[in-house]
Amino acid sequence: MSILILIFVLLITGITSVVSHPLTLLGSAATAISFTFLGILNPSCRIKPLYFASSVLLCILCLLSFERNVATTSSTMHILACYSSLAGLSVAVPQFSDFCRKVCVIVFGVLSCWILAQTIRAGTVASWTVSGTAAAGNLMAAQLNMILPMILIMAFDTFGTRRNMLLVFAGVGMAAIVCVGSRNGIGSLLITLTLITLFKHIRSAILICSTMMGTIMMSEELMQLPFIASVLHRFRFVGYRSEAPRSLIWSVCSEYIFARPWLGIGPGRTASVLAVMDINHAHNNFVQVAIECGIPAALIAAFVFGSLLQLPASGLLHSRRAFVLSLSVIAYLAHSMTDIPMHHPQQTLLLILCVNEARRALLEVPETAQSTAMYRTSAFGSDVDRISGRRETPASQPAGFQMKAR
């Protein structure tokens, strides 16, 4: 078990890229596929066949695009690794929950320490001062945002010193997200914290929404303050003009997409067509898939990630625990809007672990349902505990319902 945890941690954090970057890409895909087959062999596994079929279809479209267009074998292998790793979403294994939590906690700690160490060495908090071994700091910020809900739930489930330690641990991770200087990362963090706070808390909702509205109304005045202006300038919210804004990138990509709508321009060729703008990817998951492998592939990818939104929707009606754990999907999709996490198999591997935890939470009986069942059992003197299945003795039943022995 310890060796498996170490392998997952090394791949997800990208430390294996110190040795070889293809090792991270192909190793993450192979690990995700192995997770799928090990899950199928587990008696408690719940199979989601549409996710597996979607992964297979994406791989087929990738191969067809490779045959139709001029693409390198290495780029095609990279894209195949990305698409095949999605197969891990097709299994939900409650018995793997403890393993998933341990991996996520260790990854959270490693990434937080790595980011904070680079920030201290740089002596400043700004964009592009932090980088990972396998990708830019944006990816690490997204990974921290995906794991953060799990850390907070672990803190909510315990008390005393352990809770305080977990809350401090979560605070360190949030500080690391800010230190990356990623607008997407900070925005995803605020979205996550807002959704957690607003869950069935009317007073908090009114307070936060009023603060947001006041900030919007007073934004011009706030930006005149030297401190606020310097912070906004540092994080490139103001005083920054991109030479290749995303609207221009997406406009150029759309021309290639509509020119070759069925199979795209070929796996891994986005960098060559966007080289004139000094850009190597489309800055959007679905645009990237569409330009490389065609609109049908993009629609399949949209189905895969769009269907994952049923987790937070179901969690909202189930319990706070299930809803908070499902926020990892929101963090991933928020990152997908301005980056291409789908093209990082290690990011998909982390998503698989987080989704497995969210699905397990949905299988649990909500606390309100447990309390109601236990109340009914004691009130009506049932001889079987509805929660545990344990048969009660007559002495444990209420006095008014005990039968006199003859």
Sequence and secondary structure as in RCSB ss.txt:
>XXXX:A:sequence
MSILILIFVLLITGITSVVSHPLTLLGSAATAISFTFLGILNPSCRIKPLYFASSVLLCILCLLSFERNVATTSS
TMHILACYSSLAGLSVAVPQFSDFCRKVCVIVFGVLSCWILAQTIRAGTVASWTVSGTAAAGNLMAAQLNMILPM
ILIMAFDTFGTRRNMLLVFAGVGMAAIVCVGSRNGIGSLLITLTLITLFKHIRSAILICSTMMGTIMMSEELMQL
PFIASVLHRFRFVGYRSEAPRSLIWSVCSEYIFARPWLGIGPGRTASVLAVMDINHAHNNFVQVAIECGIPAALI
AAFVFGSLLQLPASGLLHSRRAFVLSLSVIAYLAHSMTDIPMHHPQQTLLLILCVNEARRALLEVPETAQSTAMY
RTSAFGSDVDRISGRRETPASQPAGFQMKAR
>XXXX:A:secstr
 HHHHHHHHHHHHTGGGGT HHHHHHHHHHHHHHHHHHHHHSTT EE HHHHHHHHHHHHHHHHHHHHS   HHH
HHHHHHHHHGGGGGGEE GGGHHHHHHHHHHHHHHHHHHHHHHHHHHTS  TTS B SSSBHHHHHHHHHHHHHH
HHHHHHT  HHHHHHHHHHHHHHHHHHHHHT HHHHHHHHHHHHHHHHTT HHHHHHHHHHHHHHHHTHHHHTTS
HHHHHHHHHTTSSS   SS HHHHHHHHHHHHHHSTTT S TT HHHHSGGGT  S SSHHHHHHHHH HHHHHH
HHHHHHHTTHHHHHHHHH HHHHHHTHHHHHHHHHHTTS GGG HHHHHHHHHHHHHHHHHHHS  HHHHHHHHH
HHHHHT SB TTT  B  GGGS GGG     
